Amino acid sequence: MSKKLFLFDLDGTLINSKEDIANSVNLLFRKFGIRKKSLEEITGFIGQGVISLLEKSFPHANETEIKTVFLPLFEKIYSENMTKKTKLYLGVADIFKKINPKNQKVGVITHKPKCFSVRILQNFGIYEHLFMCLGGDELQRKKPHPEGIFRIMEAAKVSPQETVFMGDSGEDMEAGKAASVTTVAALYGFRPAEELLRFKPDYLASKFRDFFKFKLI
């Protein structure tokens, strides 16, 4: 059955952004004389938003330090580096060629702040084709709560049966299941496959292009 609304997580699903995120964290470490961490270690911190990323990067810092010291510095560093190595996964741009814009829409739901998400999506010429993009700072209840999915479905006037959500984390799968939409697990993303598989996603994608094999469009 062809769907009418296609929703995607951003980091690890539509874009491979881990190098720019890791480099930005390491640049922040340098400011405080902290030894840099590997790409693999910092990638393991990604997936639950920037506050979570900083809490895991600076485990001895308190909440006030995270929000008033590290967060502003990280946001400045990341804003200057977020499109240096970030790339679209192969096939992402093709979705806009395959959907029927008259009755099919594409949206993004991400933990990433809206301003960063928009800039990155604009950089790849995608933002103007989206029906809606919800950043983590726009949602009162972030994933795994399905608020973002419900908001876009309501705006698009579609049902859960007409909607699919693709993401690379357990939180994405949990949100999709809670909203009763079709779920696609991006196993090529940043999180371990077992984290996603325990939610029994409807489809498994080992690369983004697998999405087109599922006959959802």
N, C-alpha and C positions, 0 to 999 in steps of 0.2 A: 504494500500500500504506500503510495506516495504521500509524503508529509507536506505540511504547509509552513511549518516553522522549524528552522534549524538553528539550534543554540550551541555555542561553543565556549569552553574555557579558553583562556588566552595563552599564558606561559605553559609550555610543555604540550600544548594541543595544537594551536595555530602557529605559534612562533617558538623557535629555539633561542631562548634568551639567557641561558644559564651562564655563558661566558661573560656577558656584560654585567650581569648581577654579581657574579663571583668577583670580577675585577673591581667592581665598585665597593664591595665589602672589603676586599684586600687594600684598596686605597684608603678606606676608613681606618683599617687596622694600622696602616703606616702612620697616620696622624697621631695615633696613641702609642706608637712604639711596640705594637703587637705583631708577633710573627705571622706571616700570611698563612692561610689554609689552602688546601688543594681544591681544585674545581669540583672533584667528586664529593668532598666533605661539605662544601657550601651548597652544592646542588641538593644535598639531603636536607638542607634547612628551608628550601623553597617550597611553597605550596599553600601556605596559610596566611599570606599577606606580609606586608613589610614589618609590622610590629613583631610578628612571630619570627621572621628572619633575623631581626636584630636581637631578640631575646635569646635565640639559639647561638648567635654569633658572640654575644656578650653575656654569658650565663650568670656572671656575678653582679651585673648591673641591676638596679632596682627600677621599678616602673617609671618613676620620675626621670631618672637618668636616661632611660630608653627614649622617652617621649620628648624631653626638652634638650638633650645633648646629642644623642646619636641619631635620632630621626631627622632633624633638620640638616645635619651634615651629610647623612646618607642621601637624602633627597637631592641635595645640591650636586653631589658627586654623580649620582645616577643620572640626573637630568643632562649632564654633560657627556655621558658615556653610553646611554641606553640604546643607541642604534649603530654602534661601531662594529659589533660582530653578530648582532641579532639578525636572524634570517627567518623567513617563512618556511614552514615545512613544504616539501615538494607536493604540489597538487592543491594547495590551499586556494590559490587564486582561481583555480578552475571551477570552484563551486559556484562562482558568480556567473560563469558561462553556462552552467548546466541548469540552474533554477529558472523557473518562469516568474519573472518579477511581477507579473499581474496577480498571482495568487500564492506565491511562495516568498518567505522572508528569512533573513539571516540576522542573528543577534549574538552578542558576546556578553558573558557574565564572568567577571574576574575579581579576584581579591586585590588586584593591582589598582592603585589610585586612578581615578578617571583621567586626570590630566596626562599621566604617563601613557595610559592605554590609547588615548586618542592620538597622541603624537606618534606613537609607534605605528598604529594602524594607518594614519595619514601618510607616514613615510613609505608604506608599501602600497599606497593607493587603494586601500580597502575600506577605510572608514566611511567614505561617502556612499558606499553600496550597502551599508548596514541599516537595518530597520531600527535597531537600538543597541547601545552599548552601556552596560551597567558596571561601574567601578566599585571596588570595595568600600569606598568612602561615601557611596550613595545608598547603601543598604543598611537598614537598622539591624537586620538579622542576616548575617553572611552565610555562605555555604558552610556546613551541610544543610542549613535551613533552606527550604525551596522558595523563599520570598522572591528572589530574583527571577526565577523561572515563572512563577505566578504573575509577576508584574508584566513581563514581556508577553506572556500568553494573553493576558487581559487586554493589553494595548493592541495586540494583533488580532484579537477576537477569534482565537482558535482554542480547541480543546486539547487535553493531554494526549488523546489518541492521534492528534494531528501534529504532535510535537516530538522532536528528538533532541537529546542533549548529549554532547560528546565532551569528555574531559579526561585528564590524566591522573586524577587522585581519587582516593576513597571518598573524600568529601563531595566530589562531583557526582560520583555514582550514588551516594546516599541522598543527595539533593534530588537527583533525577528520579530515584525510586519513590521518594516522599511525594513528588509531584505527579507520580503515575505516568511519566512520559517514557518513551523508548530511550534506552541508554546505550551509548557506545563508549567502550573503554579504550583510551589511547595508550596502549601498552608501550609505545615508543617514547613516552614522555619522561618526566622527572621522577615519578614515584615508582616504587617496586610493584611489579605486576600483582603479587599476592594481595596487596592493599586494595586493589580494585576488584579482583576476582571474588573476594569474600562477599561482595554485594550482588553477585550473579548478574552482571550486565547482559543486556540482550545481544550485543554484538561486540566482538573483539577486533581491534585494529592494530596490527603490528607496524603499520606505517599509515600516514594520513590518507594516502590514495586508496587504502582498503575501504574507506567510507563509501566510495562510489560503487563498490561491489555488492553492497547490501540492498540495493534497489529501493532506497528510501526517497530518492528524488524523482 
